[in-house]
């Protein structure tokens, strides 16, 4: 095999490998209204981490076993894998009664028994609550399984505090002992069923297995619920294999954090920290600059181009895509957006489900709600809110505007304080603004309305009718200058004695002066009311 072919094999699905993802548990220790596997780590439900690994390594069918809140989990998985290579191989089956991990795997039998289709030669079994497990580790597990000709291969880790985890019990074998076939692994004992001596063991079962296709369901059919939980334990297949003289192999994680199963909020927080640090390190290695990496949050689904610079306290969420040589300043939150190359997003801006083309300038303090498109060389300045609006190439909305349900062509100037009045109390209406339109400050466009190309809207105008191309629209109260009004007002105020309440009208109209009768007590001392 050439080096290139070897590299491709390392990243290709394994032929004949069926994958089972266990995602049926409730997760009582999470103390949540939501099933455990739907809790998010770095913006992605935990179960999708396991399903993604399954899609990358599985070369046969993939079964995801769901239970609690089955329909909700099904919807999340289907949405999460839509469009991904191999998604058509994923089947979701339900465990209607939660009778243990062995019983959960039994529910997948129908997925792998299609008429006319060969059964898998091996099965990979994953947990839906281990989001830190790497594809490279899974491939190592598969390699060891094949190299050693094992019937069962398990993934283990050594923890200082193994409380709550199943313990891996190894047998001290002597020469000629059949246990040598099992590399010393004798059995896996669940925490509740372990003796004090077994609980002292630091090696734990991560819950990831590779099992021979000919052995798995044969062994599952022989399981008995003879344990403290009264459940069918998948771990019992290890003891069965050893009893039959079959080889059981084990791979121990170098970094035990990778095997972290999330069962509590504390473990969820720990997993979040680990995954986010891995994501940051990955993008730093890919050519992204972070001024303060520890303060930057990047979700698992985000893509960033090289030479992009992220300032402190930036949050990139969902499936956001950011191009090359773009700058994102401090305090910016971007969710499910596509940002082009050479874009600058200034401080404290919030962008959601929008598209920003190349060479644009956004912010500071900008709010882009879903459905916004900002074309090349356009500018959205401070305190501008946009929703379902396209801002054309080279157009500018520099300050203090609301633009909703609008199509704005190229070369348009949006004056400060411009508002599209898109809602009539019952439904939304659209505004169309043609090329090279100039909107003066403090204008209101009452939709539905169209502004023709090259038109000018005078400052302070309320537009309620369409404006033809190359026209000036002006609609405001005529200005009146009252000469000498201020001087006369000052004189009236100066003549007023202390305590007088005056109502001064504009010159030319009669001013009235009202005096309040002072009380007996107010006649003494300064500030008393005059008697009128």
Secondary structure, 3 states (H helix, E strand, C coil): CCHHHHHHHHCCCEECEEEEEEECCCCHHHCCCCCHHHCEECCEEHHHHHHHHHHHHEECCEEEEECCCHHHHHHHHHHHHCCCCCHHHEEEEECCCCCCHHHHHHCCHHHHCCCCCCCCCEEEEEECCCCCCCHHHHHHHHHHHHHCCCCEEEEEEECCCCCCCCEEEECCCCCCCHHHHHCCEEEEECHHHCCHHHHCCCEEEEEEEEEECCCHHHHHCCCCCCCCCCCCCCCHHHHHHHHCCCCEEEEECCCHHHHCCCCCHHHHHHHHHHHHHHHHHHHHHCCCEECCHHHCEECCCCEECCCCEECCCCEEECCCEECCCCEECCCCEEECCEECCCCEECCCCEEECCEECCCCEECCCCEECCCCEECCCCEEEEEEEEEEEEECCCCEEEEEEEEEEEEECCCCEECCCCEEECECCCCECCEEECCCCEECCCCEEECCEEECCCCEECCCCEECCCECCCCEECCCCCCCCCCCHHHHHHHHHHHCCCCCEEECCCCCCCCEEECCCCCCHHHCCCCCCCCC
